[in-house]
Amino acid sequence: MITGELKTKINNLWETFWTGGISNPLTVIEQITYLLFIKRMDDLQILKENKANRLGIPIEDPIYTEAERPLRWSSFKQKDPEEMLDLFRKPLSEEVDLTAFDKMKLMGAEDSPFRTFMKGATFMVDKARLLDKAVQSLDEIDQADQDTKGDLYEYLLSKIASAGQNGQFRTPRHIIQMMVDMVKPTLTDTVCDPSAGTMGFLVAVTEYMKKHHANDLLKPENKAHYQENMFNGIEFDPSMIRIGAMNMTLHGIESPNLILEDTLSEKAAHIKDTYSLILANPPFKGSLDYDAVDSSILQTVKSKKTELLFLGAMLRMMTTGGRAAVIVPDGVLFGSSKAHKQIRQAIIEEQQLQAVISMPSGVFKPYAGVSTAILFFTKTESGGTDKVWFYDMKADGRSLDDKRNILGNTDEGGELTQSHEENNMPDIIARWNSPDFATVESKRKRTEQSFFVPLKEIQDNGYDLSINRYKEIIYEKIEYDAPAVIMQRIKERDNSRTKILTQLEGLLSNTEIFVK
């Protein structure tokens, strides 16, 4: 989670942009991200220079040439505000016909997604004082720490006013991490987020791969797939896909396959049988007319609700044998409309549904209070669901109010420890990844947090996937005293109260009371 100090810095910077005339939240985020990226480019250049100096060799693939040095963060941050602004709005020289912003847009290969989506980028900071304050504020943030950088992005995105209409903005990073840890991406996977936003799910996969497959990623055959084919994101908002492209580049993926398109439209109909792993948190509240939706999706689920349509689109996009972990609102689990039952039946009968993890409603606070769940399923085109694992997540390690404070205790070494009551996620991951998963969970009772439900029972309940339909609650028997005993207690208390009032009246009548 973002620290109080860093949070204060970002809040102050946000207010600086606001008072400086840039008030649209998404525009503010774009401009801050551009500056963060320029800073990161200089940080990477410094790392390359240090490595070259240690080895006594020329710098490998320099980001900046010597002539472009004035365009580097470490150079212009020390300049007068007006001089600094000139570096962003005027070409440096005849020799270097670039501004500091132009240089950023040329990062990466010529045909890279980053360059493609940065063509429409505009630097909108036109006041020297605003630029100087932004640069000095961001200079204090150490981007070398991956967690800090992730927290920073998450906090910036939390300020988007339209977040309630865009579910992909609000996926907490620890929830994303849990989903990735459960699906365990492999070196051969092609991963896609069909509502990618800022590429949070894809970034989490890069972190998982570096943690679990670092040595294998160095092999040429794996490196090529990792850089060019593994990561795929579809997003219809040009601003978000630009931020997402920068995010992927900063995480070492210079050639992700990013598509600027509406996943649900006819223009995306050609994307089918393509991805082996889908991770997503598609928009919940949207509603589309039938003529705006690809006809192949409507054949799977005839609906106007985006949360149902996205599930239909994912089934089209997945390869046979492909896996998916998708966040859905609770209404998808038990909705009684024909479309709700249609998509649940398709996933259960025609594909293989493995798990439903019910999450507490506070997970998306303070931006939304909607109750959600995560569906885990595999595309088989031949069924295969024999039983479904349900888990009732009651705690995710944060308070379930608007503050979302981290729970638990921190030891002297800075390590956080959390009990099961404070955080169920370690238990979910451990159970799911256990070699004895099926055997152990089959023995669990419906009164426990996790258990299996057989296919037949789900079919008999109209394909209802809400955990409350299947779990059993043990109610403690409460014994009350007989009415006569209760009445006697009331009389005794009433008599005691009357006696005290009589004594108080006596004291008042026999004592002179002075009121000053």
HELIX and SHEET records of a PDB file:
HELIX    1   1 GLY A    4  THR A   19  1                                  16    
HELIX    2   2 PRO A   25  LEU A   55  1                                  31    
HELIX    3   3 GLU A   66  LEU A   71  5                                   6    
HELIX    4   4 TRP A   73  PHE A   76  1                                   4    
HELIX    5   5 PRO A   81  ARG A   89  1                                   9    
HELIX    6   6 ALA A  100  LYS A  105  1                                   6    
HELIX    7   7 PRO A  113  MET A  118  1                                   6    
HELIX    8   8 ALA A  128  ASP A  139  1                                  12    
HELIX    9   9 GLN A  146  LEU A  157  1                                  12    
HELIX   10  10 ALA A  161  GLN A  165  5                                   5    
HELIX   11  11 GLY A  167  ARG A  170  5                                   4    
HELIX   12  12 ARG A  173  VAL A  183  1                                  11    
HELIX   13  13 GLY A  200  HIS A  212  1                                  13    
HELIX   14  14 ASP A  216  LEU A  218  5                                   3    
HELIX   15  15 PRO A  220  GLU A  228  1                                   9    
HELIX   16  16 PRO A  238  LEU A  250  1                                  13    
HELIX   17  17 GLU A  266  ALA A  268  5                                   3    
HELIX   18  18 TYR A  290  ALA A  292  5                                   3    
HELIX   19  19 SER A  295  THR A  300  1                                   6    
HELIX   20  20 THR A  306  MET A  317  1                                  12    
HELIX   21  21 ASP A  330  PHE A  334  1                                   5    
HELIX   22  22 LYS A  338  GLN A  345  1                                   8    
HELIX   23  23 ALA A  346  GLU A  350  3                                   5    
HELIX   24  24 SER A  361  PHE A  364  5                                   4    
HELIX   25  25 MET A  425  ASN A  433  1                                   9    
HELIX   26  26 PHE A  437  SER A  442  1                                   6    
HELIX   27  27 LEU A  455  ASP A  460  1                                   6    
HELIX   28  28 ILE A  467  ARG A  469  5                                   3    
HELIX   29  29 PRO A  483  ASN A  510  1                                  28    
SHEET    1   A 9 ASN A 257  LEU A 260  0                                        
SHEET    2   A 9 PHE A 231  GLU A 235  1                                        
SHEET    3   A 9 VAL A 191  ASP A 193  1                                        
SHEET    4   A 9 TYR A 275  ALA A 280  1                                        
SHEET    5   A 9 MET A 318  PRO A 329  1                                        
SHEET    6   A 9 THR A 372  THR A 378 -1                                        
SHEET    7   A 9 GLN A 352  MET A 359 -1                                        
SHEET    8   A 9 LYS A 387  ASP A 392  1                                        
SHEET    9   A 9 SER A 450  PRO A 454 -1                                        
SHEET    1   B 2 ASN A 409  THR A 410  0                                        
SHEET    2   B 2 LEU A 416  THR A 417 -1                                        
END                                                                             
